[in-house]
Amino acid sequence: MQLRRQPLPAPQPGDPYPAAPLLALLLLLALQGAAAAPAGSGEPEDSGWRQDAELPRGLLSQAARAALHFFNFRASSPSALRVLAEVQEGRAWINQKKEYKVDLVFTTELYNPEEGKEHLGKCSARVFFRNEKPRPAINITCTRLIEKKTRQEEDYQLYKYMKQLKNLLDVVSIPDSHGHIDPSLRPIWDLAFLGSSYVMWEKTTQFLHYYMAQLSSVKQWKTNEDAIDFDYTVLLHEFSTQEMIPCHIHLVWYPGKPLKVKYHCQELQTPEEASGTEEASAVAPTELSNF
Amino acid sequence: MQGLLILSVLLGAVLGKEDFVGHQVLRISAADEAQVQMVKELEDLEHLQLDFWRGPAQPGSPIDVRVPFPSIQAVKVFLEAHGLRYTIMIEDVQSLLDDEQEQMLASRSWARSTNTFNYATYHTLEEIYDFMDLLAAEHPQLVSKLQIGSSYEGRPIYVLKFSTGGNNRPAIWIDTGIHSREWVTQASGVWFAKKITQDYGQDPAFTAILDNMDIFLEIVTNPDGFAFTHSKNRMWRKTRSLTSGSTCIGVDPNRNWDAGFGKAGASSNPCSETYHGKFANSEVEVKSIVDFVKDHRNIKAFISIHSYSQLLLYPFGYKRESPADKDELDQVAKSAVEALTSLYGTKFKYGSIITTIYQASGGTIDWTYNQGIKYSFTFELRDTGRYGFLLPASQIIPTAQETWLALLTIMEHTLNHPY
């Protein structure tokens, strides 16, 4: 992993889609800054952060993932979901409590890439992995991948489509065992992923990171009110432990409005159910016997 | 025609739950009108329970009739007494039905040859085992199927051996499916097997490899787990062994090898996905390979294939210390990844297990490397998390194709750098 010595520009608050040229200019200035800038110059004096020369394996990637989950959640836009492409640069500070502060720059791709078109976005983020706090604190700005108007249009089209969907309670296992997602159900998957982004943001640490492995069931799909009310279960795959975590998620979405999410995940490994079926309800995890 | 008749009888059997043991089908030739009439009289004798498949019509037309076992004697006496000529078309209807049933089941989901086998879909254990037999039968000079052990639940563990002769030549080992939910790996293994038989004698570089070395390919390294991913839980990773003292099932076969066994990088909790087991090689699926490798003594490259993450890894996973051959392994990995990427642009990272993915103890290639198998590598195939284990079947062949290029690079290097 390449580390740069120059401090990165402070992320712009508020607007998540600053004008691309301005950000690019800022990044350019930062990269071409004086090479002799000593480490730590311009850094805020708080909580005894010292620069960590030896980054724990994968820390930058962890930070990028957490930042992207938060970004996707905050954007609340199922048609504009992003995934990590490449971490380009970053550095980290550690404090006495072994908490991490990470500044990084990374590229992103669209979660749903369009045929032949390559949309590569760029983000800069500051991520705090704190031990007691429930979730990593994130500041992130990204270059715009899609025109705001286009995004709003697409979200609205998705919304209209979802409003007229019925009989989703039969939905079980998307994708199926063979990795197939019926095109008519693809928007459901995207919306489920959006809700899962909130969960994955909260649960990502410097050691743990998640992927949404499967939408295992739809508990409720209500469209009679204005918003889409979606109650479902997913399997999240935690990579370092290789565990499959069943989560029950309830989201309410209306295009252009911030996403509302509630969830409960099964936390501990539980003994094998006798029937072998997968259940992801809000069951209290059971403790295991001797090992 | 006979097939249709048999089918209708079969349907009758299925619906009426009859059996046809000892029943015979007779073909009667009626020479003239009088004889036709006689057969019609026979038809009227209800107690005989005759089933005319082709009823009496006119002289010269064959008359086919199924005769239940109890009536056979009587009918034959009647025919002979009246000079009616007949032949026995079917000696025993039931055994014919049994054969037919078997054949119908056989042709329904299974390919008849490896040329009609569908490589672009995921298969069951039975289908893959059937494929192995087909391939070995089609290429008896090149391919043989070895059983190296039996799984915990008693399933045979098979390895395909590809050899053009010699006596215990230096060999390359490839395994797929050690973690059962990583379906693209078993599917790729099947494709590799076919590819080997296609390219030998056609592709000069590969022919040179197989002219001097043997290849061992274990496609379903964890058959119990694989069967379970089909029947009950698609996301099952481990073996299916019972652990005394726990209600949880299974050991992570990639934490069960005798290399840093039990150290940090595996779990001692039987319910965990990375449970290392009670002791090294406790899993018969692992022990079978260990025994094979030790008995063979001449394996020069060992490649264990997983998914997902798009990585090519070399030892170690259990310790930070670099292997003595680190520089060479890194070079080989670099070339292999370049070859892979050249096909579809799929991006792979490479490096040692512990620096590239995570700390993992008791892993396969750490053990094989410590045994002296220098070219020990692990692959993590597509993708990087969009679909994860549930990789769409449409990606099987592209994944196998690009991975094959990386494997070729490793195999060629092994061939050109004997040790």
Interface residues (C-beta under 8 A of the other chain):
Chain A: R57 G58 V83 Y111 S173 P175 D176 S177 H178 G179 H180 Y211 A213 Q214 L235 H237 F239 S240 T241 Q242 E243 M244 Q269 T270 P271 E272 G276 T277 E278 L288 S289 N290 F291
Chain B: T121 Y122 W183 T229 H230 S231 K232 N233 R234 M235 R237 G245 S246 T247 C248 I249 D252 S267 S268 N269 P270 C271 S272 E273 T274 I354 T355 T356 Y358 G385 R386 Y387 G388 F389 L390 L391 P392 A393 Q395
